[in-house]
Amino acid sequence: MFESKKELELFVEKLPVFKRPKLRLEQYPTDAPLVAAAVWDAYMRGLLTEVLDLGCGTGRFSLAAAAMGARRVLCIDIDPEAIQIAKEAAEDLGLGAVDFLVADATRLWLGRSFAVVFQNPPFGIWSGRGSDIAFLQTALRHGEVVYTIHKLPTLNYVSAKAEELGGVLKVLERAVITIKPMYRHHRKRLHKVEVFLAVVRRKA
């Protein structure tokens, strides 16, 4: 367990990333400062009990939550290769509180509720329009509180959709994330994207 958000951020920054990222799944490493901000906030609110990480990728949210003492974490992703990277990292770090499941987060029904859900859903650029909202729908179906990352220009849209799905959205942080060249269409040395990290609470 770390004593500050900055220590947690440094831990996340050192976690493994995708070996062969898949464009159709919009696989990018989730920004370490945003992961730390979300997990630290959940920790301070006493939410790190039963944790769900939707579209977990290589497990940045999952491993950070486990490192902060989460009782049980379920890391779910549609990509077996990503799950394997996350699983090996958990084993290397001795984080035994994490379970792994290969599944489509947009078609998921686990029949149980979690104290908190973390997600960095696809923005819908390559994965199909509406995939971010499909993730949010699954998250609110399974969790009382959801931490979620989206492109800043979609803030009003996502907020309205969260309301439709029975949630109340509050922006936790706004940030500009920097993406290194990962795919053939990347021409810039660094690509910057404006995003927001929100916490969505399910209405009583």
N, C-alpha and C positions, 0 to 999 in steps of 0.2 A: 504494500500500500504506500502511496506517495503522499508527501506532506504539502504539496502545492500543485496548482494547475500546471505550472511551468514544468515541473518534474514529470508530470504525466504526459505532457506534450512531447518532451524529449524522448520518453519511452515509446510513444506511438511513432515518432519519426524514424526510429530504428527498426520498426517491424517490417517484415518482408512484403514485397509488392508483387504484382502479376508478372509471371515469367513470359507468357504469351498472351497479352491482352486481346480481347475480342471486341471489335468495333461494334458489332450488332448488339452487344450487351452493354455498350458504353462503359467499359471497364477502365477506370482511372483510380489511382490511390486516393482515398478520402483524405482531405486536407487535415493534417495533424492538429493544428490549432483549433479547428472546429470540432474534431473528435474530442479533444481534451475539454473544450468548453462545454460540450453536451454532457459528457460523462461526469465531469466535475460538478456540474449543476445538479445532475441526478443524484450524485453521491451526497451533496450538501442537503438535499431534500429528503434523504433517506429512502430513495427509490430503488437502490441497487440490491434488490432481493431476487425476484424472478424476472430475468431479462431476456428479451427477444431482439435479435439483430436480423433485420430483413434485408435480403440481398447483400449479405455480409461481405462478399468478395473475399479478400485475404484476411478478414477478421479484425480489422482495426478497432471497431467499436466493441466487439466481443472480448478481445484480449485486454483492452483498456478497462472495461467493466470488471472483468475477472481480477485484474491486477489491483483494482480498488476495492476488492473484497466482496464482489457480488456472490450471492449464495448459489445461484444456478443461472447459466447463460445458454441459450439455444441460438446457434449460428446457422442461418439458412441461406443457401444460394443455389441457383439453377446450374452453376458451372462446377462439375466435380474437380477440375484442376484447381480452381480457386479454393474450394473447400479443403483440398489436400494440403495446400500451402498453409492455410489457417490452422489446420489440425496439427501439422508438424511444428509450427511455431508455438502452439499451446503446449505441446509435449516438451519442446526444448526449454520453455520457460517454467515448466512445472505447474501450469495452470489447469488443474484437474476439474475445475467447476464448469468447463465448457463442453457442450454436446454439439454435434454437427449433423445436419440433414441436407441432402440434395433435393431441392424442390423448387417449384415455380412460386415465387412469393405472391404473384397476382392471382393465383388459383388455390390459395392455401386456406385450409380450415383445420385448426388443431384441436378444437373443442375445449379449449382452456383459455384462461386469461393471465396476462403478465402485468406486473407492476409498471414496467416501462418498456417501450419499444424504441430502438434506434434504427435509423435508416438514412441512406444516401441514395435515393432512387434514381434510375435513369431519367434524364431530362426529356426524353421523348424525341431526340433528334435523329437517332439511328435505330432505336429500339421500338419505335412506333408511338404515334401521338396518344397521349393519355396514360402512358405507362406510369408516370409519376403519381397521378391521382389513383390509379389502380393499386399502387403500393400503399398510398395513404389510407385507402379504404380497408385493405387487409390489416394495416397497423391499428386502426381505430377499432376494428372488429376484435383484435386480440389484446389490446393494451389500454390501460386507463390514461397513460401519459405517453406521448409520442414526440421524440426529437427527430426532426426531419430537415434535410437540406434541399433547397431549390434555387433556380436562377432568379435573381432579383426582379427582372421585368415581369415575372409571373406572380408576384406577391399578392396582388388583389385577387387574381383568379384562384390561386391556391387557398387563400383565406376564405373566399366564398364557397369553394368546394368543401373545405373542412367544416364549414357551418352546415352545409347540406348533409354531410355525413355524420352530423351530431357532435362536432367538436368545436372548440374555441381556440383560435390560433393567436399566439403572441410571439413576436419576433424577439429572439434572444440576442442575435448578433447579425450584423451585415459585414460582408468581407469580400475582398477580391482575391480569388485563388489563382495561383500560377500553375499552369500545366506544361510540363516539358514535352517535347515532340515524342509521340508514341506510335503514331499511325502514318501511313504513306501520304495522306492528304495534308498533314501538318507541314506548313512551310515556314512558320515563324519559329525562332529559337525558343521563345516562351509565349504561351497563349494565356491571356488573362480573362477571367470570367467573374462577373459580379454575382454573388449569391447571398442568400440569407439562411440562417439557422433559426428554426422556429421550434417552439414547444406547443404541442396541441393537446389540450385536455378534453377528454370525453365528458359531455354533459351528463349530469346525474339523471 
